[in-house]
Amino acid sequence: MASEAIALPRRRAVGGLTPQAKREERYFYAFISPWFIGFVVFTAGPILASIYFSFTVYDVMRPPDWTGLSNYSSLLADRLFWQSLRVTALYSAGSVPLGILASLTVALLLNRDIYGVAGFRTIFYLPSVISGVAVSLLWMWIFNPDFGILNYALWKLFRIQGPAWIMSERWVIPSLIFMSLWGIGGGIVIYLAGLQGIPTELYEAASIDGAGSWTKLLRITLPMMSPVILFNLVTGIIGSFQVFTQAYVMTAGGPHNASLFYVLYLYRNAFYYFRMGFASALAWVLFIIILVLTLLVFRSSPLWVYYESVRG
């Protein structure tokens, strides 16, 4: 003990780091350098480049030609831009609330102490880890109007002739919204974590006061879960405005551009028509739309989100 007490002042540098701290600092920078280099080269660099390209005409084969705001003005006059924006907004308006409602409902059911609940949780989460392409191919078979299992079940159970689903201009977006329920497993896991963090004393006190299940849900569960709902709402909006795989694999934007999602239209301009400048402008408009929607959600949160640490 005495030798350590004497040795410590020798290791500590005056006004700086000890040799061990300096060595740990070098290790820190060495370990994060692969991530940092990858971030600069593959993320930050392309982001900055896309800002420049959005003000140019650039087809990859020739150097970019600066044209100012022409891409943005062309975009506003482009009919397919508005069509892709309308399709994406409809999908977002349908899939985000439906996903939140479905995942929260399932999480409430799975939060009960019932036999085999761990198995049920695994079953509901498993679809979330399957590749988007594989899921799309599976749902193409389910939605097939001639031999798909969905129309077969409708006819066998209710004697209803199902629609053409993704082959119909009217039904393609509702079909894709319905299909989005396949991926609610991630939301269920987050809701379950939130539900298990609610103090049981609140429910016990409510029971003593004679509150029923419905009252506990409205007065305790939903307010305590509102920060989790806010998180899932924001991530859901961001994800819904970036839908690509389903439209690319299942419908290719059809029929008649009825499922022309925004990111699919951006992809076509970039890699089909090599209009990199126009595609970069589309990307930045999408970024601004998502940013505005996210800010609106956060600005509205004081009205409906309950923060226990703030309100006591």
Secondary structure, DSSP 8 states (H G I E B T S, - for coil): -HHHHHHHHHHS-TTS--HHHHHHHHHHHHHHHHHHHHHIIIIIHHHHHHHHHTTEE--SSS--EE-TTHHHHHHHT-HHHHHHHHHHHHHHHHHHHHHHHHHHHHHHHHTS--TTHHHHHHHHHGGGGS-HHHHHHHHHHHH-TTT-HHHHHHHHHH------GGGSTTTHHHHHHHHGGGGTHHHHHHHHHHHTTS-HHHHHHHHHTT--HHHHIIIIIHHHHHHHHHHHHHHHHHHHTT--HHIIIIITT-STTTT--HHHHHHIIIIIS--HHHHHHHHHHHHHHHHHHHHHHHHHHHHH---HHHH-
